[in-house]
Amino acid sequence: MTETSDTRSAADEAREAPRSRLQRLMRYIPLIAPVLLWAVPCWVLLHTGQRWPLPVTLTGTALSVLGLAGMPLAMVRGHGRRQLDRAAIVGDTLLGCVWVLFTWSVLLGVLLRLALTVGGVGDGQDRARIVTWAVLGVAAVLLAWGYAEARRVPRVRRLDVELPRLGAGLDGTRVALITDTHYGPLDRARWSARVCETVNTLEADLVCHTGDIADGTAERRRAQAAPLGTVRATRARVYVTGNHEYYSEAQGWVDLMDELGWEPLRNRHLLLERGGDTLVVAGVDDVTAESSGLAGHRAHLAGALQGADPDHPVLLLAHQPKFIDRAAAHGIDLQLSGHTHGGQIWPFHYLVRLDQPAVAGLSGHGARTLLYTSRGTGFWGPPFRVFAPSEITLLVLRSPRRSG
């Protein structure tokens, strides 16, 4: 018995050792990442054979050092306890700029230099300077375009979604989805009003907001969120919390949405009936709710479905796509989610995929469960969207038994 216990202990220790090393490494990522983000572009653009005049090299290096020191400080002051909006704008903008600069320094720093070398273009200094100007040019274009993409009213993405269990009476039900509006340091009250006007043109039966309304408390962002009260739906306007609500007094947002006429689906459901058929519309709190410490806040799917007829199809609102495992286990027909922003700034979606089962669009899970992941209506943090356009989504639910 003792030998068996010792053997198990040794095996457990062997398994835990790599985990503990990985956990220790993860602790240093917040320290390592900013250094890499600023050091790599500085090295590629200034110190890989360009032989710039000394004042140019010193100025560029000094700006990189200032960015490395200033960006974390601005983000802490902007998103920490003080929540200074001007500091948040500076920190977020610097983060977006350096991410784009880092990405294209790596890509063009390797690929373009290799192509120039193979093509025999210029000498080492010429090739290095061509890479520098190419990186700066591409970054400038992408940032200008990405800023315009982030600040515009999203285009409407329309798609039909067939649900095998949907009754013919509900065929053609129109569901409008907005999510991740992220009202924040940049005042977007006018943008918010125009988004709501666009939603109203869709003449939806059901309008859904799947969380991350804002960065900041309901009291602080009330003016930007107020236009949500003008949204129209023929049947219902429903809302579930996202993870960012739990950074900003979530109950305040639940109360404000209720005040604006939206129905918070906090682990509960309502019924949408038409033509003798019924659709269960359910919602759950975000998966981060339980760790928030707020009484009564948690993601509880069984509670959301309590009392619902199991033969009726279910439309579920859950902020994060990774809730789909629980949804599929319960036989949910369609889950609507946001959270990912489609990656927001390419190629960040590759990192998102490490945490979420889907980044954008419609996907199938389990025997019958579909997941639609929106790229989001607004943006978080950096005011840029690069190769990940925002969207307002109109899903038209279809029944396989609809009449011709």
N, C-alpha and C positions, 0 to 999 in steps of 0.2 A: 504494500500500500504506500509506504514511504517513497519507494523508488518511482512509482507511477506519478505521485504528486510532484516529485522533483523533476521528472521528465516533462510533465505538463508546464511546470513553472519555467523551465529552461526554454521550452517551445514558445510559451507566451512572451518571454523576454526577447526572444529572437524576432518575433513578429512585431513587437512594440518598438524595438530599436529603430528600424527604418522610419516608422511613423513619427517617433519623437524627433528624429533628425529633420524630417520634413517640416514638422511643426516649428522647430527652431528656425529653420530657413525661412519659413513664411513670415516670421516676425520681422525679418530684416527687409522684406520686399518694399514696405513703405519708405524705407531709407535708401534702398538701392535704386528703385525705379526713377525717382526724380534725377538722380545723378546720371543715369544712363540717358534719360530723355534729353538732358542738356549737353552732356559731354560728347555723345556720338555726333550730333550735328556740328558742334564746335570743331571736333577733330576732322570730320570729313570735309567741311567747307573751308577750313582755315589752315590745317596742319598736315595735309597729305600731298605735299609737293607743289602747292600753288605759288609759293614764294611771293606772297603779297608784300607790299611795302609795310615796314614795321608798324606805323600808326594804324593801318587797317587791321593787322593781326591783333595788336593790343586792344583796339576798340572792340573788335568782334569777340575776343576772349572775355573782356570785361563785361560785355552785355550778357554773355552766357552765364558768367558767375553771378551777376545781379539777378538774372532770371531764376537760377537755381536757388538763390537765397530768398528772393522775393515771392516766388509763386507759392511755396508752402505756407509762408507767413500770411500772405493775403487770403489763402483758402481757409486757414485756421481762424483768422479774424472774421472772415465772411460767413463761414459755416459752423463755427464753434459757438460758444456761449454768447458772444457779443452779437453775432449775426449782422455785421455791418454790410449793407447791400453794396456799397461802392467797392469795398475790399473783395467781396464775392465776385463782382463783375470783373475786376482786374485778375484775380486768381484763376477764375474759370476761363477767361479769354486766353491767358498765357498758357494754360493747360492745353486748350484746343490747338493753339498755334504750334506749340512745341511738339505735340503728338504728330501733327501733319509733317512738320519739319523732320522729325526723327524718322518717320516712316519712309519718306522719300529720300532722305539721306542714305538710308540703308539700301533701298531698292536701286536708286540711280547711282549711288556710290559704288555698287558692285556691278550691276548689269550694264549701265551706260559706259562705265570705264572699261569693262571687258569688251564691249562692242567697239569702242574707239580704238582699243589696243589691237584687236583682231583686224580692224579696218585700216590700221596704220595711220590713223589721223593724228598729226602733230607729235610733239615730244611729250615727255611726262608732265611738264608744267602746263602745256596747252590742254592736255586731257584733264588734268586736275581742275583747271579753271573752267573748262566747259561743264564739268560735273557740278561745280559750285553754282554757276549761273543757271543751269538747268534745274537744280533742286530749288533754288530761290524762286525761279519763274513758276514752276509747277505748284509750289506751296502757295505762292501769292494768288494764283488763279483759283486753286481749290478752296482757299480760305474765303475769298470774295464770293465765289459761287456758293460755298457751304453756308455762309452767313445769310445770303438771300434765301436759300432753301429753308433754313431754320426759321426765319422771320415771316415767311409768306403763309397765307391761309392754305392748309393742306388740300391737295386734290382729293376728290372722292374716288375711292376704290370700290367697285361694285362686283359682286359675284353671287351666283346661285349656289346654294348648299342643299343637297338632297339628304333628308333624314328618313331612313327606311320606316321608322315607326310614326312619322308625322301623318296625321289624318288629313284627308282631302279637304276638309273644311278649313284647315289652316294653311293650305297651299298658297304661296304668294305673300306670306307674312313678312313684313319689311322690318328689319332690325338694324338700327344705326348704332355704330360703336365709335365712341371717342375714349381716349385713355391717355394717361401720362401728359396731361396739360402742363404740369410743372410751372404754375404761376410762381414767379420768383423775383429776384433782385431787379431784373429788367422789367419795367412796367409794361404789361401787355394787355391792358384793359380793352383797348380798341381792337386788338387782334382777337381777344376772347369774344367780343361782340360779333365780329365778322365770322368766326367759327360757328357760333350759335345760329347766325343767319343762314349759313350754308347747310347746317343740319336741318333747319326748318324747311328748306326746299325739298328735302328727301321724302317728306310726308310719311314718316316712319310710324309703324304701329308701336314699336318698342324702341326706346333710346336708352343705351347703356353707357355708363362710365365705369371703367374697371380699375380706377384708383390712380394714385399719385397725382392728385389734383394740384398740389402746390408744394413748394419748399418754403416753409414758414407756417405760422399758426393761421387759423381761420380769421382771427381778428386782424392780423397783419395783412393778409392777402384778400380780404373781403371784396375790395373794389374790383380786383381782377376776376374773381370768381362770380361776382354778382350777375353777369350776363347769362350764366347757366340757368337762372330763373326764367329766362325767356324761351328756353327750348320747348318745343311742342311735340307731343306724341299722341296718337289716337287712343292708345291703351295705357301705357305706363312709362315713367322715367325711373330707371333703377341704377343703383350705385353700390359698389363695394370698395372697401379700403385697400390701399396699396401700402408698400413698406414705408414710403416717405411720410404718410400720415402719422406713422408711429415714431417719427423723429420730431413731430410738430403737433403734439396734443391731439391725437386722433379723434377723441370724442368731440372736440370742437368742430372738426370737419363733418362728422356724422350729423351733429346738430344743425350746422349751417346748411348742408345738403337737404335735410328734412325741411328746414325753413324755406329753402328755395323751391320746394315742391317735388324733390326727388325722393324716391323711396329707398332708404338704405336697407339692403338685403344682408343683414348681419346674421348669417347661419339660419336663414329662413327662406321661404319661397312664397310666390304668388302664382295664381293660375290665369292663363290667357286662354279664353274660350271663344271659338267662332265656328259656325256651321256644324255644331254638335260635336266638335272635337276640342281637346284640351292639350295645352302645352304648359308644363311646369317650368317656371322661371325661378331658379334658385341662385343664391349667392353666399359666399363664405368670406370671412375676414382673411386678410393676408396671412401667409404662413409665419410671418415674423410677429404676429399679434401676441402670441402667448408669452414670448420673451420680453414684451414691452412692459409687463407688470400691471397693465390696465385691467381692472376687474371685469370679467365677462367677455374679454376680447380673446378670441382664438379661432383657428380654422377648424370648423366642426361640420363636416359634410353630412354625417348621419342626422345631426340636428336640423340642417337645412332641408333635408328631404322628409323629415318626420311628418307623417300624416298624408303624404302624397301617394297617389295611386301608382304602384310600380309598373302598371301597363301604359302609363302616359309617358310620352317622350319628355326629356329633360334638357333644358338649356341652362348651363351653369356659368356664372360669372366668378372668376378667380383671377386675381391680379397676375400671379406668376405662372408661366407655362408649366413649370415643374410640378404643379399640383395635378397634372394630367394622370399620373400614376394612380392616385386615389380616385380620380374621376372614372378612369377606365375600370378599376376594380368594382365600382358601384354601377357600372353599366350606363354612365351618362352618355347622352347622344351627341351633345355639342358643348364644348367649353370655349368661352371667349376670354382672352387674356391680353395683356400688354407687357410692360416691364422691360422688355429687351431693347426697345427703340430701334430694332433692326441693326443694332451695333452703333448707330448714330454717326460715327466717324470711322470710315474704312481704314484699316482692316480689324477694328475692334470686335467685330462680330465673331471672330475666331475665339476670342477670350470668353465672350458670352456663351458660346456653345459648350464651354467647359462646365457651366453651371446650369444651363437650361436645355431641354430636349428639342426646342425649336426656337428659331430667331424671328421668323416672319412667315406669314401665309398659312395655308390650310394643310394639315397633316393628319394622318390616321394613327390611332393607338388602340391596341387591344382588339376585341372582336367587332365592336361597332362604334367606338368613340372617336369623334373628330375634334380637333383642336384648331381654333383660328387664333393666331398670334398677330396682333397689330404692331406696326412699327411705331405707333404712338402719334399723338396729335401735336404735341409740343416738343420741347427738348429739355434735357437736364444739363446744368453746368455750362460747358462751353457752348456759345451760341452759334454752333455750326452743325450742319448735316452734310456729310460727304458720302455719296453713293448709298444713302439710306434715307430716302425721302419720307417725310411725315405723311400721315393719311387720316382721313375720315372714312370709315368703312360702312358700306351698305350691303348687308347680307340678306338675300331673298331666300327664305326657307321654302323648300320644295318637297312635295309628297310624291312618292312613287305611284300613288293611286289617284293623282290629279286627272281631271277630265281633259280630253284633247282640246 
